[in-house]
């Protein structure tokens, strides 16, 4: 028998975003998963699945890390002796004399230790203008099985450079908690398979389902194999289940070739494609005529009005 990893997935709804309700749900789902026939060794959750605020406080108040929220999550991981990355949360941090908000994924070990935290590098601007972008890639190891997992959050997957950098850091599984809204399913449904194929790894896209801040997330969590085939796809309802991934499939693909032909990662340093524009993206010819990005909702409204796309509705501030 090769190297396998049992992964628990929590595709949860987002109608309640206070920490108390979210952690109660996480505890319930974790208990159910670890008491199932196929017991998980690591359990994963959705973007903002941990919550955004304490009951009675501002909806964007968040919590510090380490803090009350991560302390409770650490106890859950230690209680069951599992790795736990139960989704992301709103982190509040005092830095350089100001308060900043991050969309942050905490990762816990079986002993309850906070192994690392990943801050979303590419917030979904301008809708997530409240969040400060993170500035580092994060991978962590399942030491007992010598497996490396790389993490990103939602919009990060739109930038293949992030997946590729995590892969070059040794990730054999790429994990992406998300809140993908209705209307994007058909557009996004092949991305997990593409990222898995081009990086010869497993790609887990774990998406929220149901109502979220006046919109709806479509669920349909997906797990793609290193050859690009879809291993699993959930539906639109909340779900919690455990899958067993054969990590040797990753190692065989990288060592021999995907479908015994495609030597994608082995050939990368041989070809070493020149990437001169990455030294200063702003000087790339593409950006000569493109407008600056919309960093706030007001910027976005002005751009859409200037393009003649939205000319009827009143200004948001009126």
SEKE-369293 format. One line per 5 residues: number of its first residue (from 1); their letters; for each residue x negated, y negated, z negated of N, C-alpha, C. Coordinates in steps of 0.2 Angstrom, whole numbers. Atoms other than C-alpha are relative to their C-alpha. Layout:
NUM) a) X/Y/Z/X/Y/Z/X/Y/Z ~ ... $
END
This chain:
1) xxxxx) -4/6/0/0/0/0/-4/-6/0 ~ 4/6/-1/-7/-17/5/2/-5/-6 ~ -1/6/4/-6/-34/-4/7/-3/1 ~ -6/3/-1/12/-39/-7/2/-5/-5 ~ -2/5/5/20/-54/-16/8/0/0 $
6) xxxxx) -7/1/1/38/-54/-23/1/-8/-1 ~ -2/7/1/45/-72/-21/7/-1/-1 ~ -7/2/2/61/-78/-29/1/-7/3 ~ -2/6/-3/70/-92/-19/7/-2/-3 ~ -6/3/3/83/-104/-27/2/-5/5 $
11) xxxxx) -3/5/-4/93/-112/-14/6/-3/-3 ~ -5/3/4/103/-124/-25/4/-6/3 ~ -4/6/-2/116/-138/-23/-3/-6/-4 ~ 2/6/3/113/-156/-28/5/-4/-3 ~ -5/4/2/129/-162/-35/-2/-3/-7 $
16) xxxxx) 2/3/6/121/-165/-52/-8/0/0 ~ 7/1/0/104/-173/-53/-3/-2/-6 ~ 3/2/6/101/-176/-71/-4/6/-2 ~ 5/-5/1/86/-166/-78/4/5/-5 ~ -3/-5/4/97/-158/-91/4/6/4 $
21) xxxxx) -4/-5/-4/109/-150/-79/-4/4/5 ~ 4/-4/-5/96/-145/-66/-4/5/-4 ~ 4/-5/3/85/-136/-79/4/5/-3 ~ -5/-5/2/100/-127/-86/1/5/6 ~ -1/-4/-6/103/-121/-68/-6/4/1 $
26) xxxxx) 6/-4/-1/85/-116/-66/-1/5/-5 ~ 1/-6/5/85/-106/-82/5/5/2 ~ -5/-5/-2/101/-97/-76/-3/4/6 ~ 2/-4/-6/94/-93/-59/-6/4/-1 ~ 6/-4/1/77/-88/-65/2/7/-4 $
31) xxxxx) -2/-6/4/85/-76/-78/3/5/4 ~ -4/-5/-4/96/-68/-65/-5/3/5 ~ 5/-3/-5/81/-66/-53/-4/5/-3 ~ 5/-5/4/69/-58/-66/4/6/-2 ~ -4/-6/2/83/-46/-71/2/4/6 $
36) xxxxx) -2/-4/-6/86/-40/-53/-4/6/1 ~ 4/-6/-1/80/-24/-46/-7/-2/3 ~ 7/2/-3/66/-33/-35/-2/-6/-4 ~ 2/6/4/58/-44/-48/-5/-4/3 ~ 5/5/-3/49/-60/-43/-6/-1/-4 $
41) xxxxx) 7/2/4/31/-64/-47/-1/-7/0 ~ 0/7/0/34/-82/-42/7/-2/2 ~ -7/2/-1/50/-92/-41/-1/-7/3 ~ 1/6/-3/52/-107/-30/7/-4/1 ~ -7/4/0/66/-121/-29/-1/-6/5 $
46) xxxxx) -1/5/-5/72/-135/-18/-3/-7/-2 ~ 2/6/1/67/-153/-16/5/-4/-5 ~ -4/4/5/73/-164/-31/4/5/-4 ~ -3/-5/3/79/-147/-38/-1/0/-8 ~ 1/1/7/72/-152/-55/4/-6/-3 $
51) xxxxx) -4/5/2/81/-168/-56/-3/-7/1 ~ 2/7/-1/79/-187/-56/0/-5/-6 ~ -1/4/6/84/-194/-73/3/4/-6 ~ -4/-3/6/90/-190/-91/7/-3/0 ~ -7/2/1/108/-191/-95/0/-7/-3 $
56) xxxxx) -1/7/3/113/-209/-99/-5/-5/2 ~ 5/5/-2/98/-217/-91/1/-1/8 ~ 0/2/-7/95/-225/-74/-1/6/5 ~ 1/-6/-5/97/-213/-59/-7/1/3 ~ 7/-1/-2/79/-217/-54/-5/-1/-5 $
61) xxxxx) 5/1/6/71/-217/-71/-5/5/0 ~ 5/-5/0/62/-200/-69/-3/2/-6 ~ 4/-2/6/50/-193/-81/-7/0/1 ~ 8/-1/-1/31/-193/-84/-2/7/0 ~ 3/-7/-1/20/-178/-80/-7/0/-3 $
66) xxxxx) -4/-4/4/16/-170/-92/5/-4/-4 ~ -5/3/4/32/-174/-102/5/5/-2 ~ -5/-4/2/48/-167/-108/3/5/5 ~ -3/-4/-6/54/-160/-91/-5/6/1 ~ 5/-5/-1/37/-151/-88/-1/5/-6 $
71) xxxxx) 1/-5/6/36/-144/-106/6/5/1 ~ -5/-5/-1/53/-136/-103/-1/5/5 ~ 2/-5/-5/48/-128/-87/-5/4/-1 ~ 6/-4/2/32/-122/-94/2/6/-4 ~ -3/-6/4/42/-112/-107/3/5/4 $
76) xxxxx) -3/-5/-5/52/-104/-93/-5/4/3 ~ 5/-4/-3/37/-98/-84/-3/4/-5 ~ 4/-4/5/28/-92/-100/5/5/-2 ~ -5/-5/3/44/-83/-106/0/6/4 ~ -1/-6/-5/45/-72/-90/-7/2/2 $
81) xxxxx) 7/-2/-3/26/-72/-86/0/0/7 ~ 0/0/-7/28/-78/-69/-3/-7/2 ~ 2/6/-3/22/-92/-57/7/-3/1 ~ -6/4/-1/35/-106/-56/-1/-6/4 ~ 0/6/-4/37/-120/-43/7/-2/1 $
86) xxxxx) -7/0/-1/55/-124/-46/3/-6/4 ~ -2/5/-3/56/-138/-34/-3/-7/-2 ~ 3/7/2/52/-157/-35/4/-4/-5 ~ -4/4/5/57/-170/-47/-3/-7/1 ~ 2/7/0/56/-189/-49/-5/-1/-5 $
91) xxxxx) 5/2/5/40/-193/-58/-1/-7/0 ~ 2/7/1/37/-210/-66/-7/0/-3 ~ 7/1/2/19/-215/-68/-2/-7/-1 ~ 3/7/1/11/-231/-75/-7/0/3 ~ 7/1/-3/-4/-235/-64/-1/-7/2 $
96) xxxxx) 3/7/-1/-14/-251/-62/5/-5/-2 ~ -4/5/3/-2/-260/-73/7/-1/3 ~ -7/0/-3/14/-256/-63/3/7/-1 ~ -3/-6/0/27/-242/-63/1/2/7 ~ -1/-2/-7/27/-231/-48/4/7/-1 $
101) xxxxx) -4/-6/0/39/-217/-43/-3/5/5 ~ 3/-5/-5/33/-201/-34/5/6/0 ~ -3/-6/-1/42/-186/-27/-5/6/-1 ~ 6/-4/2/32/-173/-36/2/8/-2 ~ -1/-7/1/31/-154/-36/-5/3/-6 $
106) xxxxx) 5/-3/5/24/-146/-53/0/7/1 ~ 1/-7/-1/17/-129/-52/-3/3/-7 ~ 1/-3/6/16/-117/-67/-3/7/0 ~ 3/-7/0/6/-101/-71/4/4/-5 ~ -3/-4/4/12/-86/-80/-1/-1/-8 $
111) xxxxx) 1/1/7/5/-92/-96/3/-7/-2 ~ -3/6/1/15/-108/-95/-4/-6/1 ~ 4/6/-1/0/-119/-90/2/-4/6 ~ -1/4/-6/3/-133/-78/-6/0/4 ~ 6/-1/-4/-8/-128/-64/-2/-6/4 $
116) xxxxx) 1/6/-4/-6/-143/-53/6/-4/2 ~ -6/3/-3/6/-156/-46/-2/-3/7 ~ 0/3/-7/9/-161/-28/5/-6/1 ~ -4/5/-1/15/-178/-24/1/-1/8 ~ -2/1/-7/24/-180/-7/-4/-5/4 $
121) xxxxx) 4/4/-4/12/-187/6/4/-5/4 ~ -4/4/-5/25/-193/18/7/-1/-2 ~ -7/2/2/41/-200/10/4/-1/6 ~ -5/1/-6/56/-201/22/2/-7/0 ~ -2/8/0/55/-220/25/4/-1/6 $
126) xxxxx) 0/5/6/64/-231/24/5/3/-5 ~ -5/-2/5/77/-220/15/-3/1/-7 ~ 3/-2/6/64/-215/2/-6/-6/-2 ~ 5/5/1/55/-232/0/-1/-1/-7 ~ 2/1/7/56/-231/-19/-6/4/-2 $
131) xxxxx) 5/-5/2/43/-217/-18/-7/-3/3 ~ 7/1/-2/24/-220/-17/-3/6/3 ~ 3/-6/-3/15/-208/-5/-5/3/-4 ~ 5/-4/3/4/-195/-13/-6/-1/5 ~ 6/1/-4/-14/-195/-7/-5/6/0 $
136) xxxxx) 5/-6/0/-21/-177/-9/4/7/2 ~ -3/-7/-2/-17/-159/-2/-1/4/-7 ~ 0/-4/6/-13/-146/-15/1/7/2 ~ -1/-7/-1/-16/-127/-14/-1/3/-7 ~ 1/-3/6/-15/-115/-29/0/8/1 $
141) xxxxx) 2/-7/-1/-20/-97/-31/5/5/-5 ~ -3/-5/4/-10/-82/-37/-6/5/-2 ~ 7/-3/2/-26/-76/-46/0/8/0 ~ 0/-7/0/-20/-58/-49/0/4/6 ~ 0/-3/-6/-18/-55/-31/-4/-3/5 $
146) xxxxx) 4/3/-5/-30/-66/-23/3/-3/6 ~ -4/3/-6/-17/-76/-13/0/-7/-1 ~ 0/7/0/-17/-94/-9/6/-3/3 ~ -6/3/-3/-2/-105/-7/-1/-7/0 ~ 0/7/-1/-1/-122/0/7/-3/0 $
151) xxxxx) -7/3/1/13/-134/-4/0/-7/4 ~ -2/7/-3/21/-149/5/8/-1/-2 ~ -7/1/1/38/-157/3/4/-3/6 ~ -5/3/-5/52/-160/16/-3/-3/6 ~ 2/4/-6/47/-174/28/-8/2/2 $
156) xxxxx) 7/-2/-2/28/-168/27/0/5/6 ~ 1/-5/-5/32/-154/39/0/-3/7 ~ 0/3/-6/35/-166/53/-7/-3/2 ~ 7/2/-2/16/-170/53/-4/6/-1 ~ 3/-6/0/8/-154/58/-7/0/-3 $
161) xxxxx) 7/1/3/-9/-161/52/0/3/-8 ~ 0/-2/7/-3/-157/34/0/7/-1 ~ 0/-7/0/1/-139/37/-7/3/2 ~ 7/-2/-3/-16/-137/47/-5/-1/-6 ~ 5/1/5/-26/-145/33/1/5/-6 $
166) xxxxx) -1/-5/5/-18/-133/20/-2/6/2 ~ 3/-6/-3/-22/-119/31/-7/1/-1 ~ 8/0/0/-40/-124/32/-2/1/-7 ~ 2/0/7/-40/-125/13/1/7/-2 ~ -1/-7/2/-36/-106/13/7/2/-1 $
171) xxxxx) -7/-2/1/-17/-106/12/2/6/4 ~ -3/-5/-4/-9/-90/17/8/0/0 ~ -8/1/1/9/-95/12/0/-8/0 ~ -2/7/0/15/-113/16/7/-1/-3 ~ -6/1/3/29/-118/5/3/-7/0 $
176) xxxxx) -3/7/-1/41/-133/8/7/0/-2 ~ -6/2/3/55/-138/-3/3/-6/4 ~ -2/5/-4/67/-149/6/8/-2/-2 ~ -7/2/0/84/-159/7/1/-2/8 ~ -1/1/-7/87/-157/26/8/-1/1 $
181) xxxxx) -7/2/-1/104/-166/30/3/3/6 ~ -4/-2/-6/118/-160/41/-2/-4/6 ~ 1/4/-6/115/-165/59/-7/2/3 ~ 7/-1/-2/97/-159/59/-2/8/1 ~ 1/-7/0/99/-140/58/-2/2/7 $
186) xxxxx) 2/-2/-6/98/-137/77/-7/-3/2 ~ 7/3/-1/83/-149/78/-6/4/-3 ~ 5/-3/4/74/-141/64/-1/7/-1 ~ 0/-7/1/78/-123/65/-6/4/2 ~ 5/-3/-3/63/-118/75/-7/-2/-4 $
191) xxxxx) 6/3/3/50/-128/65/-4/5/-5 ~ 4/-5/5/46/-114/51/-3/5/4 ~ 4/-5/-4/42/-102/65/-6/-3/4 ~ 6/3/-3/31/-114/74/-5/-1/-4 ~ 6/1/5/21/-119/59/-3/7/-2 $
196) xxxxx) 2/-7/2/20/-100/54/-5/2/6 ~ 3/-3/-5/14/-95/71/-7/-4/1 ~ 6/4/-2/1/-110/74/-5/1/-6 ~ 4/0/6/-6/-107/56/-1/7/-2 ~ 1/-7/2/-5/-88/56/1/2/-7 $
201) xxxxx) -2/-1/7/4/-88/39/7/1/-1 ~ -7/0/1/20/-86/31/2/-8/-2 ~ -3/6/1/31/-102/31/7/0/-4 ~ -6/0/3/44/-105/18/3/-7/0 ~ -4/6/0/57/-119/21/6/1/-5 $
206) xxxxx) -5/-2/5/68/-119/5/4/-7/-1 ~ -4/6/-1/82/-132/8/6/0/-5 ~ -6/1/5/95/-139/-4/7/1/5 ~ -7/-1/-4/114/-135/1/5/-4/-4 ~ -6/3/3/130/-145/-2/-2/-8/0 $
211) xxxxx) 0/7/1/133/-163/-7/-7/-3/-3 ~ 6/3/3/118/-175/-10/1/-7/1 ~ 0/8/-1/120/-194/-13/4/-2/6 ~ -5/3/-5/135/-196/-2/-1/4/7 ~ 1/-4/-7/128/-184/12/0/7/-2 $
216) xxxxx) 0/-8/1/126/-165/14/-6/3/2 ~ 5/-4/-2/112/-154/15/2/7/3 ~ -3/-5/-3/114/-139/26/-2/7/-2 ~ 2/-7/2/105/-125/17/-4/3/5 ~ 3/-3/-6/99/-112/29/-8/1/-2 $
221) xxxxx) 7/-2/2/83/-108/19/-3/5/5 ~ 3/-4/-5/71/-100/31/-7/3/-2 ~ 7/-3/1/55/-88/29/-2/3/7 ~ 2/-2/-7/45/-86/45/-7/4/-2 ~ 6/-4/0/31/-73/47/-6/-3/4 $
226) xxxxx) 6/3/-3/13/-76/53/0/1/8 ~ 0/0/-7/18/-70/70/6/-4/3 ~ -5/5/-2/32/-83/71/7/3/0 ~ -7/-3/0/47/-71/69/3/-2/-7 ~ -3/2/5/60/-76/57/1/6/-5 $
231) xxxxx) -1/-5/5/60/-65/41/7/0/-3 ~ -6/1/4/75/-72/32/3/-7/2 ~ -3/7/0/88/-86/34/6/1/-4 ~ -6/0/4/101/-90/21/6/-4/4 ~ -6/3/-3/118/-97/24/1/-7/-3 $
236) xxxxx) -1/7/2/126/-114/18/2/0/-8 ~ -2/0/7/131/-108/0/-6/1/-4 ~ 5/-1/4/120/-108/-15/-2/7/-1 ~ 2/-7/0/109/-93/-16/-6/1/-4 ~ 6/-1/4/96/-85/-27/-2/8/2 $
241) xxxxx) 2/-7/-2/86/-69/-20/-7/0/-1 ~ 7/-1/0/69/-61/-20/-2/4/6 ~ 3/-3/-6/59/-57/-4/-7/3/-2 ~ 6/-3/0/44/-46/-3/-4/-2/6 ~ 4/2/-6/30/-53/8/-6/4/0 $
246) xxxxx) 6/-4/-1/16/-42/15/-5/-5/2 ~ 5/5/-1/1/-54/14/-5/3/5 ~ 4/-3/-5/-9/-41/24/1/-2/7 ~ -2/2/-7/1/-47/39/-4/-7/2 ~ 3/6/-1/-7/-64/37/-8/1/1 $
251) xxxxx) 7/-2/-1/-25/-57/35/-1/4/6 ~ 1/-4/-7/-23/-45/50/1/-5/6 ~ -1/4/-6/-16/-59/61/-7/-5/1 ~ 6/4/0/-31/-70/56/-7/3/2 ~ 6/-4/-1/-44/-56/57/0/3/7 $
256) xxxxx) 0/-4/-7/-38/-47/73/3/-5/5 ~ -3/4/-5/-26/-59/81/8/1/-1 ~ -7/-1/0/-7/-62/81/2/4/6 ~ -2/-5/-5/1/-48/90/-6/3/4 ~ 7/-3/-2/-17/-42/92/-3/-3/6 $
261) xxxxx) 2/4/-6/-20/-56/105/-2/-7/-2 ~ 1/7/1/-19/-73/98/-5/-2/-5 ~ 5/1/5/-35/-78/89/0/-8/-2 ~ -1/7/0/-29/-95/85/-5/-4/-5 ~ 4/3/5/-38/-99/69/-8/1/1 $
266) xxxxx) 7/-2/-2/-54/-90/74/-3/-4/5 ~ 2/3/-6/-55/-99/90/-1/-8/-1 ~ 0/7/1/-52/-116/82/-7/-4/-1 ~ 6/3/0/-70/-120/77/-5/1/6 ~ 4/-1/-6/-77/-113/93/2/-5/5 $
271) xxxxx) -2/5/-5/-67/-125/104/-1/-7/-3 ~ 1/6/4/-68/-138/90/3/-6/4 ~ -3/6/-4/-55/-150/100/-2/-7/-3 ~ 2/7/2/-62/-168/99/7/-4/-2 ~ -6/4/3/-50/-179/88/-3/-7/-2 $
276) xxxxx) 2/7/1/-58/-196/90/4/-5/-3 ~ -5/6/3/-42/-206/87/1/1/-7 ~ -1/-1/7/-41/-198/70/-4/-4/-5 ~ 4/4/4/-55/-209/64/3/-7/-2 ~ -4/6/2/-43/-224/65/6/0/5 $
281) xxxxx) -6/-1/-4/-26/-220/71/3/-6/3 ~ -3/6/-2/-21/-238/72/-3/-3/7 ~ 3/2/-6/-33/-240/87/2/5/6 ~ -2/-5/-5/-25/-225/97/4/-4/5 ~ -4/3/-5/-18/-231/114/7/0/-1 $
286) xxxxx) -7/0/1/-1/-225/109/3/-6/-4 ~ -3/6/5/1/-239/96/-1/-7/3 ~ 1/7/-3/-3/-253/108/6/-3/1 ~ -6/3/-1/15/-256/112/6/2/-5 ~ -5/-2/5/24/-247/98/1/-5/-6 $
291) xxxxx) -1/5/6/32/-258/84/-2/4/-6 ~ 2/-2/7/26/-256/66/6/4/-3 ~ -5/-4/3/36/-243/56/5/-4/-5 ~ -5/3/5/52/-247/46/-2/3/-7 ~ 2/-2/7/46/-247/28/6/-1/-5 $
296) xxxxx) -5/1/5/62/-253/20/7/1/4 ~ -7/-1/-3/81/-251/24/1/-7/4 ~ -2/7/-4/82/-270/29/-4/0/6 ~ 4/-1/-6/67/-267/41/4/4/5 ~ -3/-4/-4/77/-253/48/6/-3/4 $
301) xxxxx) -6/4/-3/93/-263/50/-2/-5/5 ~ 2/5/-5/84/-277/59/-2/4/7 ~ 2/-3/-6/76/-265/71/6/3/4 ~ -6/-3/-3/92/-256/75/4/-5/3 ~ -4/5/-3/101/-272/78/-4/-3/6 $
306) xxxxx) 4/3/-5/87/-279/89/0/5/6 ~ 0/-5/-6/88/-263/100/8/1/2 ~ -7/0/-2/107/-266/101/4/7/-1 ~ -3/-7/2/112/-249/93/5/-1/-5 ~ -6/1/5/122/-256/78/1/-8/0 $
311) xxxxx) -1/7/0/130/-273/81/7/-2/-3 ~ -7/1/2/147/-271/73/0/-1/-8 ~ 0/0/8/145/-267/54/-3/-6/-3 ~ 3/6/3/142/-281/42/-7/2/-3 ~ 7/-1/3/125/-283/34/1/3/-7 $
316) xxx) 0/-4/6/122/-272/19/1/-5/-6 ~ 1/5/6/119/-288/8/6/-4/0 ~ -5/5/0/135/-297/13/6/3/-4 $
END
